[in-house]
Amino acid sequence: MIKVETNMGPVITGTMEYELACVYESMESTKAMSAFNDLAFRTFDKGFGDYMDARSRTSPKSFHHVYEWNSVGVKTQRLFRLIRTKSGKNGMRFSYHFINSKKVAPIDPILGPKNPNPITGRFVRKSAVFRNKAFIMEEGRDVRVRPKNGRYIAFVSPNSPRGIAFSSKEVIIKNPGGKQVRYALAQSFQGWFSSGAGTKYLKASGAMDKPGKVYKRAGTRLPTSLQRANISAKFSKSTIQGHARAAVIAAIAQEYGTI
């Protein structure tokens, strides 16, 4: 807490201490930092999400894995989300988390009803949910597929007749998302924040003006006890700090919409 020592009247001193207390409470207090961090995180979450949606629509081969099937660039179909962790007393760090896919993987047209086996007339009718597709494709990991109930697996194979191969054993699929997707989200995440794009977005949103607005609301409105006090009045530091804290909390509710 900043201390003021002066030979001015106690009312003037009390007023200065109140304003300085409001500066601290608006900028450095846990309550103020928590409100600012919450707003900053929501702003970064929206900004990075919008950035990824737009970039994915122009480069679907690089980012199809972080959206549900056939929904590249659609906000509600993202398979990633921004997360934060605490850093120090009032700081925070950002990272991202992959979300499991819930939709059944589409069947490649070459395996479907438009290309049935010329002898048996059979074609692939069922697929499955590839739950960890975002994480596995981002990491470029192999996928191992086994047939169920002793049946065969049908899969696309350019070197096989009709482009289709069958196996009753485990099949290993390398680079299931294609080479372009490997670490594509990681590079975009790092690039957006390290380039300063995230900070620019935060500034443009007006979020960084909030602490100053909180102080303006609280610091320029002296408590009634100070306004009406005579020149010989005395105020304890705890009383002044209490007034400042209450004023800032009310200002935070007005500016951030939360307490």
N, C-alpha and C positions, 0 to 999 in steps of 0.2 A: 504494500500500500504506500502511495506517495505521501510524504509528510510536508506540510507547509508551516514555516515559522516566520512570523512577521509581527511588527508592532502595530499593525492596523487593527481596527476594531474587531471584536469577535464575530460580528455579523458578516463583515467583509471576508474575514478569514474562513468562516464557516461556509460562505458561498463558494469560495475558491476550492475548498476541500471537497465540497459536494460535486462541483464540476469535474475535478480530477478523479474523484471516486467513480463518477459516471463514465469517464474515459476508460478506466480500468475494467469496470463491469461490462462495458459495451464491447471491448476489444479482447480482453484476456481472461475473463472469468469462465469457469467451466460451463455455465449455463449458456453464455453467449457463443462460445466456441462450439458447443454441441449443436446449437441451432444453425450456426453457419455451416458446419460440416454436413449436417443433414441436407441442407439446401444444395451445397456444393456437390454432394454425391448424386442427388437426384438430377442435377443439371448435367454432370458428366455422364451419367447413365443415359440420359436422353440424347446428348450430343454424340457420344460414341455409337450408340445404337442407330441413330439416323445416318451417321457417316457410313457405318457398315452396310446398312440397307441399300444406300445409294451406290456404294462401291460394288456390292454383290450383284446388283442388277446389270452393271456394265461389265463385270468379270465373273459370270456365273461358274465357269470352269474352275475358278480358284476358291469359290466360297459356297458352292452348293452343299457342301458337307455340314455347314453350321446352320442349316435351315431344314425344315421338314421336306420330304420328297416333293418335288415339283412346286416349291414355294419359295424360291430364292428371292431374298430381298423383302420378304413380307414380315412386318414387325411382329405379328402374333405367332409366327412360325419359327422364330429364332430358337436355336439350340445352344445358346450361350447367354450369359448374363454377367453384368459387371458386379463385382463384390468389393468390399472394403474391409480392412483390418486396422485396428488401432496401432498408432505409432507414436511412442512417447506419451506425454501428458495429454495433449490435445490434438495431435496430428493423426493422419490416416494414410494408408497405402491402398492402392488399387490393383486388382487383378481380375481375372475372369474365371467363370465356372461353366463347364459344359452341362447341358441338360439332355437327358435321355430321350431318344426319339420314341414316339408312341404310335407312329403310323406304319402299316405294313409296307415293306419295300416293293416298289413296282416291279412287275415282270417284264424283262426285256422283250420287245416285240418279236424278236427272232425265236423266242421260246413259246410264244403265245398261240392263240387259236388261228392266227393268219398264216402260220407256218407249221402245220401239223406234220407228224411223221407220215411219209407217203405210203407206208405199209400198214401201220397200225391205226393211223389217224389220231394218235394221241398227241397231247401238248401239255405244257405246264399250266396247272390250274391254281396252285397255291404258292404263296410266298410266306415270308415271316417278318417279324419286326426286328430291325437291326438297331437295338437299343443304344449301343455305344458308338454309333457311326461317327458322330462329330469328333469325339476324342480319338478314336482309332484312325480315322482318315487324316486328322490333323497331325498325328504322330507318324503317319506312314507305316503303321504296323500291319503285319500279315493277318489275314482272317482265315480261320480254320472252320470248315463246314463239314458236318457229318450227316449221313442219311438217317432218317428215323424209321424204326420198325423194319429194318432190313431192306428198305427201298433204295432206289437209285437217286442220285443227285443229277439234275440236268443243268448244265451251265454253258455259257457262251465260250466258244473256242475257235478262233479264226483258222486254226490249222486242221480242223476236223470237217468231215463232210457236212454240208448244210450249215456249217458254223456252230454246230452243237455237239457237246460231248457228254457222256454219261459216266458215272462212277458209283460204285457201291461202297467205296472207301472214303476216308477223309480227303478233302480237297483243300489245298492251301491257295488262297488268293492274295497276290502281292499288290500293293498300292491300290487298294479297292476304290479309292476316290480319285485316282489319277495323280501323277507327279506334281501337278500344279497346286494341289491343296495342302501339301505338306508345310506346316508352320505358317500357313497363309494368315490365319487369324492372329497368331503371335506377332508376326511382323507388322500387321496393320495396327494392332494394339500399341506396340512399342513406338511405331512411327507417329501415331496420332498424338500421343502424350509427349514424346521427346521433341517433336517438331514445334511444339508450342501451340498446336491447334486446339488442344484441350483448354489451355489457359485463355486463349483468345475467345473461345466459345463461352467460357465462364464470365469473362469481362463483358462480352456482348449481351449476356443474359441479364446483367444488372445485379447479379448475386454479390459481386465484390463491393458494391455500394451499400449493402445492407448494414454492416457494422457502423458506418458513419451516420446512416439514417437513424439507427437505434440511439446513438449518442445525441443526435440533434433533437430527437423526441424527448429524451430523458433529461439531458443536461441543460436545456434551455427552459425547463419548467421547474422552477424552484419550489420546494415543498412549502406549504402554507406557513409552517412554523418559522421558516427563514424569512419569508416575505413580510410577515407581520411583527417580527421581533424588533425590540428597541436596541439601541446601540450598546447597551450594557448586557445584553443577553449572552448566555453561554451555552455551547452545544458540545456534547461529548463526541469523540470520533466514532464511537459505535453507533450513536444516533444518526450521524451524518451518513455513515456507510449503509445503515439500514434503509434510510430514505433513498439513497442512490440505487441500492440493489432492487428495491421495490419498483422504482421508476423504470429501471432498465428491463426488468422482467415484464412489466406492462408494455414497454416499447417493443420488446422482442415478440410478444404475442401479436402486436399490431403489424409488425414488419414481416415476420416469418410465418405468421398464422399458427404459431405453436408456443408453448411455454416449456 
